[in-house]
């Protein structure tokens, strides 16, 4: 019976391949459900809102459901004044909306309440 020893390169492959698969799996799992990516095609979603867009809250203050509406419409409640990637604190007097995923802010909208 002969005993073979593994060389360094083989040992490195035995460790590197499963590690790479684990990293790829974690990346895939955490990237699912991304609502700010190009696969989000809803043109009225808050995730595609830009500075100057007007918004309507179809939800509540504690659970907002924002949609882009025409600024001349009677349903327009807010106007987007600033948009930031990730987490950001808005200036005093602005309403703030953040979309979070797994506890992390994806973007922040700073909005001015429209007088109706």
N, C-alpha and C positions, 0 to 999 in steps of 0.2 A: 504494500500500500504506500502510495506516495502522498506527501503533504505539499500542497501548493500554498504559497504565501501571496497575498494580494499586494501589488505594487501601489505606490502612492497615487498614481493617476486613477487607478480603478477605485480606490477608497474615496477619492474626491468625487468621482462620478456617483458613487453609491449615496453620498450625502447631498450633492448638488441637485440631482434630478428630482428627488422627492421634495426638497426645499423649494425648488422653482415651481413645482406643481402646487404646493401649499400657497405660495405667494400669488400665483395666478388665480387660484380659487378664492382667496380672500379679496383680491381686486374685483373679480367678477361679482361676488356676493355684495360688496359694498357699493358697486356702481349700478346695481339694478334699481329701478324706480327713480332715476335721476330726472327730475321734472324741469331742469333748466337746460338740458341738452338739446341738440338739433332734432331729436326724435319727437319733441313736444311740438305739435303742429297747431295747437289751439291758438288762434290769432287774437282771442279776447282774454286769454289767461294773464294773470298778474305777472307770470314769469317772463312774458315778452313785452311788458310795459316799458315805455321810454319816458324821458323827461318831456313834459308837455301833454302827455296822455291824460285823459280823465277816467276816473274809476267809479264804479258803483259797488257797494258792499251788499251782497245778497245774503250774507250771513248775519252774525251779531258782532258786537264789540269784542267779546271774549273768543269767538270762533269766526273770524272774518272769512268771507268768500268773495274776493275781489274779481271784477271783470272790467275790461276796457269798454267804455261807452263813448259816444259822440259828446264832445264838450258842450254842444248846444242842446243836448237832450235834457229833459226834466229829471232823468234818473242819475245824472252826473252829480256825485257827492264830493269827490276829491280830485285834485289836480296834482300829478306827480311833479315835484320840484327838483328832486335829486334821486339818483339811483346809484347804488354802490354794490360792488361785488362783495359777497360775504357779509360779515357783521359790521355795523356802523351805527353810531348814535346820531339821531337827527337833532337839528337845532330846536330850541324851545319854541313851542307854538305849532310845530308840524306833527302830523300824525305819522306813526311809523308802522310799517308792515314788513315782516320778514317771513320768508318761506324757509322752514327748517327741515332738514332730513337727518334722521338719527342724531338729533340734538345739535346739529351744526347749521348755522345760517347759510343759505345758498345765495341770497341777495337781500338787500334792504331797499325799500322804497320810502322816501320821505315825501309826505303829501300835505298839501294845504287844503283845509276844509273849505268847500265852496258855499257861499251864502245863497240860500234858496228862498 
